[in-house]
Amino acid sequence: MRLDQFIASTTPLSRKEAKRVIGQGRVMVNGEACRQASTHIGTNGSVTLDDDLLALPGERYLMLNKPQGVVSATTDSDHPTALDLLPTNLRHNLHIAGRLDADTTGLLLLTSDGQWSHRVTSPRVKCPKTYRVTLSDPITEAALQQLRTGMELRNDPRPTKPAKAMRVGEYEIELTISEGRYHQVKRMLAATGNRVEALHRISIGAIELDSNLIPGAFRELTEAEISSIP
């Protein structure tokens, strides 16, 4: 890792600010002053800034309450991304475990742990995901039964697996699925003759969206939440 990237990953400084303090001679690498931002920092390298020893954090696990209009990507030239909502020093090596469409809100998990995120998204693990779905037309008992027993989707040869569907209101349901097909929830409701007006993810497995998080806010996962993913 480059020295300026290392400093940006271990302090609140941006890459630009890191280059500035390096140029000012405030950084030491392995006990020697270093003014080259491109210096490679090895696994066992020692870096100090103003005599404070810097260290990369361990694996990071975050939940974010994704607002509407934010894309589930690390970079995007046209839209704000989930990572844009985080402090610069937390973004290094983070990726998204289970994406949401730009117009879908709610629980988004971000981590630096590739194996953990694979378990979140792997079809073999079948980690259930629950959504609050707002519909354009009243939900019928027949439609709920279709969702619960599995259904055929347009241009898809395989029927969906049985889902859990619970009526919340005349125009609102909670839907739990264990698959991750393209636009699956919207396509399932379209197959019942209805249309999704709003979609909000409230849980992934045993991890529930913290009710204290306003849209755009985030927090670290607890140890119990992290270990709940099988």
C-alpha positions as CSV (number, residue, x, y, z in Angstrom):
1,M,0.0,0.0,0.0
2,R,1.2,3.5,-0.8
3,L,2.2,5.7,2.1
4,D,-0.5,8.4,1.4
5,Q,-3.1,5.7,1.1
6,F,-2.0,4.1,4.4
7,I,-2.3,7.4,6.2
8,A,-5.7,8.1,4.7
9,S,-6.8,4.7,5.9
10,T,-5.6,5.1,9.4
11,T,-6.4,8.8,10.1
12,P,-9.2,11.2,9.3
13,L,-7.0,12.8,6.6
14,S,-7.8,12.6,2.9
15,R,-5.2,11.4,0.4
16,K,-4.5,15.0,-0.5
17,E,-4.0,16.0,3.1
18,A,-1.8,12.9,3.7
19,K,0.5,14.0,0.9
20,R,0.7,17.4,2.5
21,V,1.9,16.1,5.9
22,I,4.3,13.7,4.2
23,G,5.8,16.7,2.3
24,Q,6.1,18.6,5.6
25,G,8.4,15.9,7.0
26,R,6.0,14.8,9.7
27,V,5.9,11.2,8.8
28,M,8.4,8.5,9.6
29,V,8.6,5.0,8.0
30,N,10.4,2.3,9.9
31,G,12.1,5.0,12.0
32,E,13.2,7.3,9.2
33,A,11.7,10.5,7.9
34,C,9.9,9.9,4.6
35,R,8.8,12.6,2.1
36,Q,7.7,10.3,-0.7
37,A,3.9,9.7,-0.8
38,S,4.4,6.8,-3.2
39,T,6.6,4.8,-0.7
40,H,5.3,1.3,-0.4
41,I,4.3,0.2,3.1
42,G,4.8,-3.6,3.6
43,T,2.8,-5.8,6.0
44,N,5.3,-5.3,8.8
45,G,6.1,-1.6,8.1
46,S,6.0,1.0,10.9
47,V,4.5,4.4,10.2
48,T,4.3,7.3,12.6
49,L,2.7,10.8,12.1
50,D,3.9,13.4,14.6
51,D,5.3,10.5,16.7
52,D,1.9,8.8,16.8
53,L,2.1,5.2,15.6
54,L,-0.5,4.4,12.9
55,A,-2.1,1.0,12.4
56,L,-4.6,-0.3,9.9
57,P,-8.0,-1.3,11.5
58,G,-9.1,-4.9,11.5
59,E,-12.0,-6.1,9.4
60,R,-14.9,-3.7,9.4
61,Y,-18.6,-4.5,9.4
62,L,-21.1,-1.7,9.1
63,M,-24.9,-1.2,8.6
64,L,-26.2,1.8,6.7
65,N,-29.7,3.1,6.3
66,K,-29.5,3.7,2.5
67,P,-31.6,6.7,1.3
68,Q,-33.4,6.8,-2.0
69,G,-31.3,7.9,-4.9
70,V,-28.0,6.5,-3.5
71,V,-26.5,3.7,-5.6
72,S,-25.0,0.5,-4.1
73,A,-21.5,1.0,-5.6
74,T,-18.1,2.1,-4.5
75,T,-17.8,4.7,-7.3
76,D,-20.2,6.3,-9.7
77,S,-19.7,9.4,-11.8
78,D,-23.4,10.4,-12.0
79,H,-24.9,9.5,-8.6
80,P,-24.0,9.6,-4.9
81,T,-22.8,6.2,-3.7
82,A,-23.2,4.3,-0.4
83,L,-19.5,4.9,0.3
84,D,-19.9,8.6,-0.2
85,L,-22.0,8.6,3.0
86,L,-19.0,7.3,5.1
87,P,-16.0,9.2,6.5
88,T,-13.0,9.0,4.2
89,N,-11.0,7.0,6.7
90,L,-13.6,4.2,6.8
91,R,-13.9,3.6,3.1
92,H,-10.7,1.8,2.3
93,N,-11.3,-1.8,1.2
94,L,-15.0,-1.7,2.0
95,H,-17.5,-3.4,-0.4
96,I,-21.2,-3.9,-0.3
97,A,-22.7,-7.3,0.8
98,G,-26.1,-7.4,-0.9
99,R,-26.9,-4.5,-3.1
100,L,-30.0,-2.4,-3.3
101,D,-31.5,-0.6,-6.3
102,A,-31.1,3.2,-6.3
103,D,-34.8,3.7,-5.5
104,T,-34.8,1.0,-2.8
105,T,-34.1,2.2,0.8
106,G,-33.1,0.5,4.0
107,L,-30.5,-1.9,5.3
108,L,-27.2,-2.1,3.5
109,L,-24.3,-4.0,4.8
110,L,-20.7,-3.0,4.1
111,T,-17.6,-4.9,5.0
112,S,-13.9,-5.4,4.3
113,D,-14.3,-9.2,5.0
114,G,-14.7,-10.9,1.6
115,Q,-15.6,-14.3,3.1
116,W,-18.3,-12.9,5.4
117,S,-19.9,-10.9,2.5
118,H,-19.9,-14.1,0.4
119,R,-21.9,-15.9,3.1
120,V,-24.4,-13.0,3.1
121,T,-25.0,-13.2,-0.6
122,S,-24.3,-16.9,-1.5
123,P,-27.4,-18.8,-2.8
124,R,-26.1,-21.9,-0.9
125,V,-26.3,-20.1,2.5
126,K,-29.8,-18.9,1.7
127,C,-29.6,-15.9,4.0
128,P,-33.2,-14.5,4.1
129,K,-33.9,-10.9,3.4
130,T,-37.1,-9.1,4.5
131,Y,-38.6,-6.1,2.8
132,R,-41.4,-3.7,3.6
133,V,-43.3,-3.3,0.3
134,T,-45.7,-0.5,-0.5
135,L,-48.1,-1.3,-3.4
136,S,-50.1,0.6,-5.9
137,D,-53.2,-1.6,-5.5
138,P,-54.6,-3.4,-2.4
139,I,-53.0,-6.8,-1.8
140,T,-55.3,-9.7,-2.1
141,E,-55.3,-13.0,-0.3
142,A,-54.8,-14.8,-3.6
143,A,-51.7,-12.7,-4.3
144,L,-50.3,-13.5,-0.8
145,Q,-50.8,-17.2,-1.5
146,Q,-49.0,-16.9,-4.8
147,L,-46.0,-15.3,-3.0
148,R,-46.0,-18.0,-0.3
149,T,-46.1,-21.0,-2.6
150,G,-43.7,-19.8,-5.4
151,M,-44.5,-18.4,-8.7
152,E,-43.3,-18.0,-12.3
153,L,-41.6,-14.8,-13.3
154,R,-41.5,-13.3,-16.8
155,N,-38.5,-14.5,-18.8
156,D,-37.4,-16.8,-16.0
157,P,-37.6,-20.6,-16.5
158,R,-37.5,-21.4,-12.8
159,P,-40.3,-20.6,-10.4
160,T,-39.4,-18.7,-7.2
161,K,-39.0,-20.4,-3.9
162,P,-41.8,-20.1,-1.4
163,A,-41.6,-16.7,0.4
164,K,-43.0,-15.5,3.7
165,A,-45.6,-12.8,3.0
166,M,-47.5,-10.9,5.7
167,R,-50.1,-8.3,5.3
168,V,-49.2,-5.0,7.1
169,G,-51.9,-2.8,5.6
170,E,-54.2,-2.7,2.7
171,Y,-51.4,-1.5,0.4
172,E,-48.4,-2.8,2.4
173,I,-46.8,-6.2,3.1
174,E,-43.6,-7.6,4.6
175,L,-42.0,-10.1,2.2
176,T,-39.1,-12.4,3.1
177,I,-37.2,-14.1,0.3
178,S,-34.1,-16.4,0.3
179,E,-33.1,-15.7,-3.3
180,G,-31.4,-12.8,-5.0
181,R,-32.7,-12.7,-8.5
182,Y,-32.7,-9.5,-10.6
183,H,-35.4,-7.1,-9.3
184,Q,-37.0,-10.1,-7.7
185,V,-39.4,-8.4,-5.4
186,K,-40.7,-6.0,-8.0
187,R,-41.1,-8.9,-10.5
188,M,-42.9,-11.1,-8.0
189,L,-45.5,-8.4,-7.3
190,A,-45.8,-7.7,-11.0
191,A,-46.6,-11.3,-11.5
192,T,-49.5,-11.0,-9.2
193,G,-50.8,-8.0,-11.2
194,N,-49.7,-5.4,-8.8
195,R,-46.9,-2.8,-8.8
196,V,-44.3,-1.9,-6.2
197,E,-44.4,1.8,-5.3
198,A,-41.8,1.8,-2.5
199,L,-39.3,-0.9,-1.3
200,H,-37.5,-0.8,2.0
201,R,-35.2,-3.6,3.3
202,I,-35.6,-4.1,7.0
203,S,-33.4,-7.2,7.7
204,I,-30.8,-9.6,6.4
205,G,-30.8,-12.9,8.3
206,A,-30.9,-11.9,12.0
207,I,-29.5,-8.5,11.4
208,E,-32.3,-5.9,11.6
209,L,-32.0,-2.2,10.5
210,D,-31.4,-0.1,13.6
211,S,-34.4,2.0,14.2
212,N,-32.2,4.8,15.5
213,L,-30.4,5.2,12.2
214,I,-31.9,8.0,10.1
215,P,-31.5,7.8,6.3
216,G,-27.8,8.1,5.4
217,A,-26.6,7.2,8.9
218,F,-24.5,4.1,9.8
219,R,-23.1,2.2,12.7
220,E,-20.7,-0.7,13.3
221,L,-22.3,-4.1,13.6
222,T,-22.2,-5.8,17.0
223,E,-20.3,-9.0,17.5
224,A,-23.6,-10.9,17.8
225,E,-24.8,-9.4,14.5
226,I,-21.5,-10.4,12.8
227,S,-21.6,-13.9,14.1
228,S,-25.3,-14.4,13.2
229,I,-24.4,-14.9,9.5
230,P,-23.8,-18.7,9.3
